[in-house]
C-alpha cells in the first residue's frame, strides 16, 4: 500500500521527498473485537480478554522479530568503529552492557550487530523444540516506542555513513510497521451492553453501601445523582472483588482489572475503546468511568478524574440515533470527559481532541427497515458532528457495518461519497466482519486495493468537502425525512402484525441459525424469545437464506408510490437527485441490488413451511404485494431495468440463481423433516438432520457470498 502511494504520488507530479518519511503517510491502525466483545456473550470472560491481549502481543512481537531478521540481512556492511558517530557508539555500548554481549564475528559489521542486539532486547525468545514465548526482563523493551527510537538512531547513522537508501527504505519500512502494529498487533475494543453495566453497578453499591442501597437505586434520578457525585473522587467502592456476591458484578470489575494489569506492564497502545452498546442515556457512559475507577485504571489529573481509555457510545436503534446528539452533548460537557479526551489527545499527539461515536447499521435496520435506518444514520451523523464542533472536538464515526446491504455493506468509495459532508475530516473507523474479511483481504493484492479505496476515498472526500464548503440540501432533508417516516410505518405494520413472528419462525431457517456454532455471540442478547432480543445478524442471515431480503427493500415501494401520488413535485425532485447525488444514488443502488437477489418462487417455497394457512397468506401476501410495488416504483424512478443499467451484476445474479435453486430445495426439505423429527421426539434423527441443515446454510451463504 505504501509503495502504491509513493508511485501514485510521483506520477501525479508531486515532490517525492515529501513521502520519503513514512511519518507523513496516512495513519492506519487495526482494531479487534474478538476476546473483547462480551455484549451478551457469557464465554468472553476477564481471563479470555487477558489471554487475547497476550496472544496478540506474542504475534506482534513475532512480526517485529521477522522484520528485524530481514533488516539484519540487508545491512551487512563493513565499517570500522572509528567511522561511527559518538551517539551511535554510546548507545551500542549501553545495550552491550545491558545484555552482557560482545560483537564476536560481527565486530566489523556494526549495523548488523546493532540489529542483533535489538532482537535480543525484544521480550520474546525462541523455545527449545520450536516456537517462541514472551520473556519480560529488566532490559527488554516494554513497548515499541523504545525500539523505534533505536531504529531512528540506526537510520540517522546509516545516512551519515552514506547508506541513505538502506536508511530511508529498509529501516523506514520497519519503523512504519511498528507505527501500525507496535508490539500489540491490534487495539482490543471492549464492548458491553449498557444494561449489564447498570445491573453490575447496582450490585456493587448493594455490597459496598448496603444501608443506602434502596435510597440510591430507588429511581433513575437518584442513581444518576449518585454517579455524578462519585465522579468527583478517585477511589474504589471495594478493595477486593471477592466481596461481591454477584458473578455479573465480579466479572465486570475483573475485566477492567485485566486491562489495568496489561497497561501497567506494557503500554496503553494495546487497548482500543470501551464501547457501550445500546447507549440509552449519558449515565450509561458515566457508569463505565466508575468501573474504570473501581479497577484502579483511572487517573487523577490537574482538573480531576480522567479515564485513559476512550469511552464510546454506540447508538443502534432508531430511537437511540435520534437521542444521540443530546446524549453526546451532555457527555462532552462533563469535566471527566474533557479531562479524558485531553489525556488521549496528548498521548496520540492529535491537534484537537477526538471523540469516537459508534453508529449501528444492523439494529437500526431491524428496527425500522432500510430507508428509515439509512436516513436516521445520516441525519444523526450531521447532528452529532455539529455537537462535536460546538465543544471543539472532532467526532470520529465508527461505522458498525456488516457484510450485507441491510447492515451497511456496499462499495467503499460509494459509501464514502454518501457520507454527510460535515462528518468526514480525515478520520474514520469501520468494521470488517465475517466473510467480508476473506473476500477483501485474503491476498496481498486485494488487501492493498481495498485499503487504498478506504484511504484514497477518505482523503478525497475530506479535501473536496473543505474546498467546496458544501451547504446541506434542505430539499433532500425534507424528502428523506418523509420517506423514512412513511417507510418506518410500513415496516412496523409488517413486523407488528399478529401473524408475523409465527411466519418468520417457520418460513426462515432462524431456528437452524440459532442452533449453529458459527456466530461470534449467541443469537439473542438475553435469551428471550422476542424480536427485540434477537440480534441483527441472525435476523438478516435468516431472511437472506430464504431469499426474501425484506430488511433491504420492504417499505420502499409503498413510500415511493405514495410520494408520486400525493406529492409529485417531491417525487420529481427525488428523480432528479437519483441521477447524481451521492447519498441518493448509494441508497437506491443498494435497494436495487437487493431486489435483484430476491426471488418470488423461492419465497413461496419457504412460505410453504408455515403450517397455519392464515398466517402464511397474511404475511406472504403483504411481502409479495410490497415486492411488486418496490420493483415497479424503482423502475419508474431509475427509468430502466437493472438488466440494462448493470449488465454484469444482472448476469452474475442470474448465474448464481441457477446454482442456488437445488440448494434451496434441499434446505426446505431438510427443514420440514428436522422440525418433524423434533416434534416426534426423535432426537438422534433430529441431530443428524441438523448437521445436514447446517451444511446447507453454509452452502447457500457461500454461493450468495454473504451471511448476515
C-alpha positions in Angstrom: 0.0 0.0 0.0 2.8 2.4 0.9 4.6 1.5 -2.4 1.4 2.3 -4.4 1.1 5.6 -2.6 4.7 6.6 -3.5 4.2 5.5 -7.1 0.9 7.5 -7.4 2.5 10.5 -5.7 5.3 10.6 -8.2 3.0 10.0 -11.2 0.9 12.9 -10.0 3.9 15.2 -10.2 4.4 15.9 -6.5 7.8 16.1 -4.8 9.0 12.6 -3.9 10.9 13.9 -0.9 7.7 14.7 0.8 6.9 11.0 1.1 10.3 9.7 1.9 9.4 9.6 5.6 6.6 7.2 6.5 5.5 9.5 9.3 3.9 11.6 6.6 1.8 8.6 5.4 -1.8 8.1 6.3 -2.2 6.8 9.8 -3.6 3.3 9.9 -4.3 1.2 12.9 -6.1 -2.1 13.3 -8.6 -3.0 15.9 -10.1 -6.2 17.2 -13.2 -7.3 19.0 -12.5 -11.0 19.4 -11.9 -11.6 23.1 -13.2 -8.2 24.0 -16.7 -8.1 22.7 -18.8 -9.5 25.6 -22.1 -8.0 24.7 -24.4 -10.9 25.5 -21.6 -13.5 25.3 -21.1 -15.2 28.6 -18.0 -17.0 27.5 -15.9 -13.8 26.9 -14.5 -13.5 30.5 -11.7 -11.4 32.0 -9.4 -14.5 31.6 -10.3 -14.6 27.8 -9.5 -10.9 27.5 -6.2 -11.3 29.3 -5.3 -14.3 27.0 -6.3 -12.3 23.9 -4.1 -9.4 24.8 -1.1 -11.7 25.5 -1.8 -13.7 22.3 -1.9 -10.5 20.2 1.3 -9.3 21.9 3.0 -12.6 21.1 2.1 -12.3 17.4 3.0 -8.7 17.3 6.5 -9.5 18.6 6.9 -12.4 16.2 6.3 -10.0 13.3 8.7 -7.4 14.8 11.3 -10.1 15.1 10.8 -11.2 11.5 11.1 -7.6 10.3 14.4 -7.2 12.2 15.7 -10.5 10.8 15.0 -9.3 7.3 16.7 -5.9 8.0 19.7 -7.6 9.5 20.5 -9.3 6.2 20.4 -6.1 4.3 22.8 -4.0 6.5 25.7 -6.4 6.3 28.2 -3.6 5.7 31.9 -3.5 6.6 32.6 -0.4 8.8 35.4 0.5 11.1 34.3 1.6 14.6 36.2 4.9 14.1 33.7 5.8 11.3 30.7 5.6 13.7 29.3 8.7 15.4 29.6 9.2 19.1 25.9 8.9 19.7 25.7 5.6 17.9 28.8 4.2 19.6 27.5 5.2 23.0 24.1 3.5 22.5 25.9 0.4 21.2 27.9 0.2 24.4 24.9 0.8 26.6 23.0 -2.1 25.0 26.1 -4.3 25.1 26.3 -3.7 28.8 22.7 -4.4 29.5 22.7 -7.7 27.6 26.3 -8.6 28.5 27.0 -9.1 24.8 30.2 -9.0 22.6 30.4 -8.4 18.9 32.1 -11.7 18.1 32.4 -12.3 14.4 30.3 -9.2 13.7 33.0 -6.8 15.1 33.4 -5.1 11.7 29.6 -5.2 10.8 28.4 -2.7 13.5 25.0 -2.1 11.9 24.1 -5.8 11.7 25.5 -6.3 15.2 23.3 -3.4 16.4 20.2 -5.0 14.9 21.1 -8.4 16.5 21.2 -6.6 19.9 17.8 -5.0 19.2 16.5 -8.5 18.5 17.8 -9.7 21.9 16.0 -6.8 23.6 12.7 -7.9 22.2 10.6 -9.5 25.0 10.3 -12.8 23.1 12.6 -15.8 22.9 12.7 -19.0 20.9 11.7 -22.1 22.7 13.5 -25.4 22.5 11.8 -27.6 20.0 10.3 -24.6 18.1 8.0 -21.7 18.7 8.5 -18.6 20.8 7.5 -17.4 24.2 7.1 -14.0 25.9 10.1 -13.1 28.1 10.0 -9.9 30.1 13.2 -8.8 31.9 14.6 -5.6 33.2 16.5 -5.0 29.9 13.9 -5.9 27.3 11.7 -3.4 25.6 8.4 -2.6 27.4 6.8 -1.0 24.3 7.6 -0.5 20.7 8.4 3.2 21.0 11.7 2.2 22.6 12.6 0.1 19.6 11.6 2.9 17.2 14.0 5.3 19.0 16.8 2.8 18.4 15.8 2.3 14.8 15.7 6.1 14.3 19.3 6.3 15.6 20.3 3.5 13.2 18.6 5.3 10.4 20.5 8.5 11.2 23.8 6.6 11.4 23.3 4.9 8.0 22.5 8.3 6.4 25.7 9.7 8.0 27.6 6.7 6.6 26.2 7.3 3.2 23.8 4.4 3.0 20.8 6.6 2.6 18.8 4.1 0.6 19.0 1.5 3.3 18.0 4.1 5.9 15.1 5.6 4.0 13.6 2.4 2.6 14.6 -0.6 4.6 14.9 0.8 8.1 11.9 3.1 7.5 9.9 0.1 6.5 10.4 -1.5 9.9 9.6 1.8 11.6 6.4 2.1 9.6 5.5 -1.5 10.6 5.9 -0.6 14.3 3.9 2.6 13.9 1.0 0.5 12.6 1.3 -2.7 14.7 3.6 -2.0 17.6 4.1 -4.9 19.8 0.3 -5.2 20.3 -0.7 -6.0 16.7 -4.2 -4.5 17.0 -6.1 -2.4 19.6 -8.6 -4.5 21.6 -12.0 -2.9 21.9 -14.1 -4.0 24.9 -17.8 -3.9 24.3 -20.6 -4.5 26.8 -24.3 -3.8 27.0 -25.4 -0.7 29.0 -27.9 -2.7 31.0 -25.3 -5.2 32.0 -23.1 -2.3 33.5 -26.1 -0.8 35.2 -27.1 -4.1 36.9 -23.5 -4.8 37.9 -23.1 -1.3 39.4 -26.2 -1.7 41.5 -24.7 -5.0 42.9 -21.5 -3.2 43.8 -23.5 -0.4 45.6 -25.6 -3.1 47.4 -22.4 -4.7 48.7 -20.4 -1.5 49.4 -23.2 0.7 50.8 -26.0 -1.7 51.9 -27.6 0.9 54.2 -28.1 3.4 51.5 -28.8 1.0 48.6 -32.5 1.5 48.4 -32.3 5.3 48.6 -29.6 5.4 45.9 -31.3 3.0 43.4 -35.0 3.8 44.1 -35.3 5.5 40.7 -33.1 6.6 37.8 -32.8 10.2 39.0 -31.3 9.2 42.4 -28.9 6.8 40.7 -27.8 9.5 38.3 -27.1 11.9 41.1 -25.1 9.3 43.0 -23.0 8.6 39.9 -22.3 12.3 39.3 -21.2 12.7 42.9 -18.9 9.7 42.7 -17.1 11.0 39.6 -15.6 13.7 41.8 -13.4 11.1 43.6 -10.8 8.6 42.6 -11.3 5.6 44.9 -13.0 2.3 44.6 -16.1 1.1 46.3 -14.5 -2.1 47.3 -10.8 -3.2 47.7 -11.4 -6.8 46.6 -13.8 -8.4 44.1 -14.3 -11.4 46.4 -16.6 -9.3 48.5 -19.1 -9.2 45.6 -21.8 -11.8 45.7 -22.9 -11.3 42.1 -20.9 -13.1 39.4 -22.0 -10.4 36.9 -20.6 -7.6 39.0 -17.4 -9.5 39.8 -16.8 -10.3 36.1 -17.4 -6.7 35.1 -14.8 -5.4 37.6 -12.3 -8.3 36.8 -12.4 -7.3 33.1 -11.2 -3.8 33.9 -8.5 -5.3 36.2 -7.2 -7.3 33.3 -6.9 -4.1 31.3 -5.2 -2.3 34.1 -2.6 -5.1 34.5 -1.8 -5.1 30.8 -1.4 -1.3 30.5 0.8 -1.2 33.7 3.0 -3.9 32.4 3.3 -2.7 28.8 1.5 0.3 27.3 -1.9 1.7 26.6 -1.5 1.1 22.8 -2.9 -2.4 23.1 -6.3 -1.0 24.3 -8.9 0.4 22.0 -12.2 1.8 23.2 -14.7 0.9 25.9 -17.8 0.7 23.7 -21.2 0.8 25.4 -23.8 -0.9 23.2 -27.4 0.2 23.5 -26.4 3.5 24.9 -29.8 5.0 26.2 -28.6 8.0 28.2 -25.5 9.8 29.3 -25.5 7.9 32.6 -24.7 4.7 30.7 -21.4 6.3 29.7 -20.6 7.7 33.1 -21.2 4.3 34.7 -18.2 3.0 32.7 -16.0 5.6 34.3 -16.9 4.1 37.7 -15.8 0.6 36.6 -12.5 2.1 35.3 -12.1 3.7 38.7 -13.0 0.5 40.5 -10.2 -1.4 38.9 -7.6 1.4 39.5 -7.3 2.2 35.8 -8.4 5.8 36.2 -6.1 8.7 37.0 -6.4 12.0 38.9 -5.3 14.9 36.8 -5.0 18.6 37.5 -8.7 19.1 36.7 -10.0 15.9 38.3 -10.7 12.3 37.4 -9.8 11.0 33.9 -10.1 7.8 32.0 -7.1 6.7 29.9 -9.3 4.7 27.5 -11.9 6.3 25.3 -15.5 5.6 26.3 -17.6 5.3 23.2 -21.4 5.4 22.9 -23.0 3.0 20.4 -26.3 4.3 19.1 -28.1 1.4 17.5 -31.8 1.7 17.3 -33.6 4.5 15.5 -34.7 6.0 18.8 -31.2 5.9 20.1 -29.9 7.6 16.9 -32.5 10.4 17.5 -31.4 10.8 21.1 -27.7 10.6 20.3 -26.9 14.3 19.8 -28.5 15.2 23.2 -26.6 12.4 25.0 -23.3 13.3 23.3 -23.8 17.0 24.3 -24.2 16.1 27.9 -21.2 13.7 27.8 -18.8 16.2 26.2 -20.0 18.9 28.7 -18.7 16.9 31.7 -15.3 17.6 33.2 -14.3 14.0 33.4 -14.9 13.5 29.7 -13.0 16.7 28.9 -10.1 15.5 31.1 -10.1 12.1 29.4 -10.2 13.5 25.8 -7.3 15.8 26.6 -5.3 13.0 28.0 -5.8 10.8 24.9 -5.1 13.8 22.7 -1.7 14.3 24.2 -0.9 10.6 24.2 -1.8 10.3 20.5 -0.4 13.7 19.5 -3.6 15.0 17.9 -4.2 18.7 17.2 -7.7 18.5 18.7 -9.4 16.1 21.0 -11.2 13.2 19.2 -14.4 11.5 20.4 -15.3 8.3 18.8 -19.0 7.7 18.2 -20.2 4.3 17.0 -23.3 4.0 14.9 -25.0 0.7 14.3 -26.3 -0.2 10.9 -27.7 -3.5 12.0 -30.2 -2.8 14.8 -31.4 0.4 13.2 -32.3 -1.6 10.1 -34.0 -4.4 12.1 -35.9 -1.6 14.0 -37.3 0.3 11.0 -36.2 -1.1 7.6 -33.7 0.2 5.0 -35.0 3.7 4.3 -35.6 4.7 7.9 -32.3 3.2 9.0 -30.3 4.9 6.3 -31.8 8.3 6.8 -31.6 8.3 10.6 -28.0 7.2 10.4 -27.2 10.1 8.0 -29.2 12.7 10.0 -27.6 11.6 13.3 -24.1 11.9 11.9 -24.8 15.5 10.8 -26.2 16.5 14.2 -23.5 14.6 16.2 -20.7 16.3 14.2 -22.3 19.6 15.0 -22.3 18.8 18.7 -18.6 18.0 18.5 -17.9 21.2 16.7 -19.6 23.2 19.4 -17.3 21.6 22.0 -14.1 21.9 20.0 -13.9 18.2 19.5 -13.6 16.2 16.3 -16.1 13.4 16.0 -14.7 10.2 14.5 -17.5 8.0 13.4 -17.1 4.3 14.0 -19.3 2.6 11.3 -20.6 -0.7 12.6 -21.2 -2.2 9.2 -21.8 -5.8 8.3 -21.4 -7.8 5.1 -24.9 -7.3 3.7 -26.8 -4.3 2.3 -29.2 -4.4 5.3 -26.2 -3.9 7.6 -24.5 -1.1 5.7 -22.4 -3.0 3.1 -21.7 -1.5 -0.3 -18.7 -0.4 -2.4 -16.3 1.5 -0.2 -15.9 4.5 -2.5 -19.7 4.8 -2.9 -20.2 4.5 0.8 -17.7 7.4 1.5 -19.3 9.6 -1.1 -22.7 9.0 0.6 -21.5 10.3 4.0 -22.6 13.7 5.1 -20.2 16.4 4.0 -19.6 17.8 7.5 -18.7 14.4 9.1 -15.5 13.2 7.3 -12.4 15.1 8.4 -9.8 12.5 7.6 -11.0 10.4 10.5 -12.9 7.2 10.1 -13.3 3.8 11.7 -15.1 0.9 10.0 -15.7 -2.7 10.9 -14.9 -5.6 8.6 -16.7 -8.9 9.6 -17.2 -12.4 8.7 -16.9 -13.4 5.0 -16.0 -9.8 4.0 -12.6 -10.2 5.6 -11.7 -13.1 3.4 -13.3 -11.5 0.4 -11.4 -8.3 0.8 -8.1 -9.2 2.4 -7.3 -12.9 1.8 -4.4 -12.0 -0.6 -2.0 -9.1 -0.7 -3.3 -7.6 -4.0 -6.9 -7.5 -2.8 -5.9 -6.2 0.6 -3.8 -3.3 -0.7 -6.6 -2.4 -3.2 -9.3 -2.3 -0.5 -7.2 -0.4 1.9 -6.4 2.0 -0.9 -10.1 2.5 -1.6 -10.6 3.4 2.0 -7.6 5.7 2.3 -8.0 7.4 -1.0 -11.7 7.8 -0.6 -11.4 9.3 2.8 -8.6 11.7 1.7 -10.6 12.7 -1.4 -13.9 13.4 0.3 -12.1 15.3 3.1 -10.3 17.6 0.7 -13.4 18.1 -1.5 -15.6 18.9 1.5 -13.1 21.5 2.6 -12.6 23.1 -0.8 -16.2 23.2 -1.8 -17.6 24.2 1.6 -20.9 22.4 0.7 -24.2 23.5 2.0 -26.8 20.9 3.1 -29.7 20.4 0.8 -32.9 21.3 2.6 -35.0 19.6 0.0 -33.1 16.3 0.5 -33.7 16.7 4.2 -37.5 17.1 3.6 -37.6 14.3 1.1 -35.8 11.7 3.2 -37.4 12.7 6.5 -40.8 12.0 4.8 -39.5 8.7 3.2 -38.0 7.5 6.5 -41.2 8.2 8.4 -43.5 6.6 5.9 -41.3 3.5 5.3 -41.0 3.1 9.0 -44.8 2.9 9.3 -45.0 0.3 6.6 -42.2 -1.8 8.1 -43.8 -1.7 11.5 -47.1 -2.6 10.1 -45.5 -5.8 8.9 -43.3 -6.7 11.9 -46.1 -5.9 14.4 -48.7 -7.9 12.5 -50.1 -10.7 14.8 -49.0 -13.4 12.3 -45.5 -12.0 11.6 -43.5 -13.8 14.3 -45.0 -17.2 13.5 -44.4 -16.7 9.8 -40.8 -15.6 10.5 -40.0 -18.6 12.7 -41.3 -21.1 10.2 -40.6 -19.6 6.8 -36.9 -18.9 7.5 -34.2 -21.2 8.9 -33.8 -18.9 12.0 -34.1 -21.9 14.3 -31.2 -23.6 12.5 -29.0 -20.5 12.7 -29.7 -20.2 16.4 -28.5 -23.8 16.8 -25.3 -23.2 14.9 -21.9 -22.6 16.4 -20.7 -20.2 13.8 -21.7 -16.9 15.4 -19.4 -14.6 17.4 -22.1 -14.4 20.0 -25.4 -16.0 20.9 -28.2 -15.1 18.6 -30.2 -13.4 21.4 -28.8 -10.9 23.8 -30.6 -12.0 27.0 -32.1 -15.3 25.8 -35.7 -14.0 25.3 -37.9 -15.3 22.5 -38.7 -11.8 21.2 -37.9 -9.8 18.1 -36.3 -7.1 20.2 -33.9 -9.5 21.8 -32.9 -11.2 18.6 -29.6 -9.9 17.2 -29.5 -8.2 13.9 -27.0 -10.7 12.3 -29.3 -13.8 12.6 -32.2 -11.6 11.6 -30.6 -10.6 8.3 -29.0 -14.0 7.9 -32.3 -15.9 8.1 -34.1 -13.6 5.5 -31.0 -13.9 3.2 -31.1 -17.7 3.4 -34.8 -17.7 2.3 -34.1 -15.2 -0.4 -36.7 -12.8 0.9 -34.3 -10.0 1.9 -37.1 -7.9 3.4 -34.7 -5.9 5.6 -33.3 -4.2 2.5 -36.4 -3.3 0.5 -39.6 -3.6 2.5 -41.4 -0.3 2.7 -39.6 1.3 -0.3 -42.4 0.6 -2.8 -45.1 2.0 -0.5 -43.4 5.2 0.2 -42.4 5.9 -3.4 -45.9 5.1 -4.7 -47.4 7.4 -2.0 -45.0 10.2 -2.8 -45.7 10.0 -6.5 -49.4 10.0 -6.0 -49.7 12.7 -3.3 -46.6 14.8 -3.7 -45.5 14.7 -7.3 -43.2 17.7 -7.0 -41.2 15.9 -4.3 -41.1 12.7 -6.4 -39.8 14.7 -9.4 -37.0 16.2 -7.3 -36.1 12.8 -6.0 -35.9 11.5 -9.5 -33.5 14.4 -10.4 -31.4 13.6 -7.3 -31.2 10.0 -8.3 -29.0 11.0 -11.3 -26.1 12.5 -9.5 -26.5 12.9 -5.7 -24.0 10.6 -3.9 -26.2 9.8 -1.0 -29.4 9.1 -3.0 -27.6 7.0 -5.6 -26.0 4.9 -2.8 -29.3 4.2 -1.1 -31.2 3.4 -4.4 -28.3 1.2 -5.7 -28.4 -0.8 -2.6 -32.1 -1.3 -2.8 -31.8 -2.1 -6.5 -29.1 -4.8 -5.7 -31.3 -6.4 -3.0 -34.4 -6.5 -5.2 -32.3 -8.3 -7.9 -31.4 -11.0 -5.3 -35.0 -11.5 -4.1 -36.8 -14.5 -5.7 -40.6 -14.9 -5.5 -40.6 -18.6 -6.4 -38.1 -19.4 -3.6 -40.0 -17.1 -1.2 -43.2 -19.2 -1.8 -41.2 -22.4 -1.3 -40.1 -21.3 2.2 -43.5 -19.9 3.0 -45.0 -23.4 2.4 -43.2 -24.4 5.6 -45.7 -22.3 7.6 -48.3 -24.6 9.0 -51.1 -22.2 9.5 -52.7 -21.2 6.2 -54.0 -17.9 7.5 -50.6 -16.9 8.9 -48.9 -17.9 5.6 -51.4 -16.0 3.4 -51.4 -12.9 5.7 -47.7 -12.3 5.6 -46.7 -13.8 2.2 -49.5 -11.6 0.7 -48.0 -8.5 2.3 -44.5 -9.4 1.1 -45.4 -10.2 -2.5 -47.5 -7.1 -2.8 -44.8 -4.8 -1.5 -42.1 -6.6 -3.6 -44.1 -6.0 -6.8 -44.7 -2.3 -5.8 -41.0 -1.8 -5.0 -39.9 -3.2 -8.4 -42.4 -1.1 -10.2 -41.5 2.1 -8.5 -37.7 1.6 -8.7 -38.1 1.0 -12.4 -40.1 4.2 -12.7 -37.5 6.1 -10.6 -34.4 4.8 -12.4 -36.1 4.7 -15.8 -34.5 1.4 -17.0 -34.3 -2.2 -15.7 -31.2 -3.5 -13.9 -30.5 -5.8 -16.9 -29.8 -2.7 -19.0 -28.2 -0.5 -16.3 -26.0 -3.0 -14.6 -25.4 -5.8 -17.1 -22.6 -7.6 -15.3 -24.4 -7.6 -12.0 -27.6 -8.8 -13.6 -25.8 -11.7 -15.4 -23.9 -12.7 -12.2 -27.2 -12.8 -10.2 -28.9 -14.9 -12.9 -26.0 -17.4 -12.9 -26.0 -17.6 -9.1 -29.8 -18.2 -9.0 -29.5 -21.2 -11.2 -26.8 -22.8 -9.0 -28.8 -21.9 -5.8 -32.1 -23.4 -6.7 -31.3 -27.0 -5.8 -29.6 -25.9 -2.6 -32.8 -24.1 -1.5 -35.0 -27.1 -2.4 -32.7 -29.3 -0.3 -32.8 -26.9 2.6 -36.6 -26.6 2.6 -36.9 -30.4 2.6 -34.4 -30.7 5.4 -36.2 -28.1 7.5 -39.5 -29.9 7.1 -38.0 -33.2 8.2 -35.9 -31.8 11.0 -38.8 -29.9 12.6 -41.0 -33.0 12.2 -38.4 -35.2 14.0 -38.2 -32.6 16.8 -41.9 -32.7 17.3 -41.9 -36.5 17.4 -39.0 -36.6 19.9 -36.7 -38.4 17.5 -33.6 -36.8 18.9 -30.9 -38.9 17.1 -32.6 -38.3 13.7 -33.0 -34.6 14.5 -29.3 -34.3 15.3 -28.3 -36.0 12.0 -30.6 -33.7 10.1 -29.3 -30.6 11.9 -25.8 -31.3 10.7 -27.1 -31.6 7.1 -29.1 -28.4 7.6 -26.0 -26.5 8.9 -24.1 -27.6 5.8 -27.0 -26.3 3.6 -26.8 -23.0 5.4 -23.1 -22.8 4.7 -23.5 -23.8 1.1 -26.2 -21.1 0.4 -24.2 -18.5 2.3 -21.1 -19.3 0.2 -23.0 -19.3 -3.1 -24.5 -15.9 -2.3 -21.3 -14.6 -0.9 -22.9 -13.4 2.3 -24.4 -14.5 5.6 -25.8 -11.6 7.6 
